[in-house]
Amino acid sequence: MGVGNSLIFNGVSAMPIQFKIETGNLAVFLVSGKLKKAELDAAQRECESLIKKIGQVKILVLPENNFAGWERGEDWADMSFAARNDKFIEKIAIVGSPEWKDLVCAFIGKGFRPEPIRYFDLAQEAAARLWLNTPQAK
């Protein structure tokens, strides 16, 4: 599976997380069902390949309606992807249900990572995309 391919086979998601690239340097993670650590790791490897290829990226996380969180008992404390790649991530936008906001922001490490991270309600995907594409004041 090369950079630019999502984790989709024959139109059916093989995993609860899909990775795709949109318009240049926008990396999109579509998350559904109950996420497993190995699935997140696979999507992060795809994103890391993109980073190695093009440098700076913006990340959009889109939990779908059937998102049910993440599997218990996995090693979710592993922040090695963030440690290796945060310097190449311009911004992270997450669009989801209000009931997931606190858990998802904690899961992604908001407040502990250098890049700006914002959570948007489900009806605000367009606003999230606009925010991602608005240059940061230096």
N, C-alpha and C positions, 0 to 999 in steps of 0.2 A: 504494500500500500504506500504510495508516494505522497509527497506533500501536495495538497490540493484535492485529495480524495477524502470523502467523508467515510465514516465507518458504517456504510450502508451497503447491503448486498441484495441485488435484485429488487430494489425499492423497499426492502424491509430492514428496519434497524436490527443489526445483530446484537447490539448492546444498548443499555439505557443512555449512553452518551454518544453523540455524533459530533464530529469535528469537520468544519468546512471553512474555506477561505472565500471571502467576498471582497470585491473591489480593492485590490491591492494588498493592503496590510491589515485588513480586518479579519481576525480569527473568531469564528463563531462556534460556541459549544452549545448544542441542543441537548438538554438533559430530561430524561423521562424515567418513569418507574423508580425502582430502588437501585441506587448506584453502588457498585462494588469497586474496591480499590484498584484491582487489576484493570478495570475498564477505564477509570480515570487516568491511570498510568499510561495506557495505550493512547488515549486522546492527547495527553500532555506530550508524549513522544512525537506525535504528529505536529503539534504546535511548536515544539522545540526544533523540529526539522525545518519548519517555515522560518523560524527566527534565524537559524543558521544560514538560510538561503537569502533572506531579504533584510535582516536586521530588526529594526523597530516594528512592533505590532501593537494593535489595539485589540482588546478582547471584549466580546459580547457574550454573556451567558444567558441562555434562554431556557429556564426550567419550564417544561410543558405542563399542561393541566393535570396529567397523571403522575407528576413528580411526587415520590414518596420518601424522599430523604436518602440516606446512605446506610449500607449494611453495618450492623453492630459488630464489634469484635475485630474490625480491620485496623491496620496501623495508619489511621488518618493523621497522625502527628507528623508524618513525613513531609517536610517543607522543602525538600531538595530541589524540586522544580522551581519554586520561587527563588531560592537562594542562587541558583544558576542563571535565572532568566529575568528577574525583576528589572535589571538595568536595561533590558530591551523591551519592556512593556510600558507603553506610554500611559494607558488608562485601562480600567476595567469597568464595564457597565453590566449590571445584572438586572434583568427584567423578570419579575415574578409576583406571586401572591403576597399580600401583606403579612400573612401568618408565617411565612418562611423568612422574612427579612432578617430578623436577629440571628437565627441559626445559620443562614447562608453567609451573612457578613462575618460571623465568627469563624465559620468553616474556611472561608477564603482568606482570612487573616486581615480583614480591614482594620486599619489602625496600627498594624505592625509591618506593613509593606510600604515602600517609598512612593509607589505610583498612586494617583488618585483612583478611588473606588467609589462608585455610586450605585445605589439600589433604586430602581424605578418600578412603579406599579405596573401590572399587566397591560393596562391601556396606554402606557407611555413608551412603547418600543420605539416609536418615531423620535421622541424626545431623547431617548438613550442614544440612538444612532447620531442625532444632531450633536449631542454633548461629546460623543467620541470623536467626531470630526471637527470640533471647534478647537483651534489651537490654544494651548495653555499659555497664560501670561508668564513671562520669564522674570 
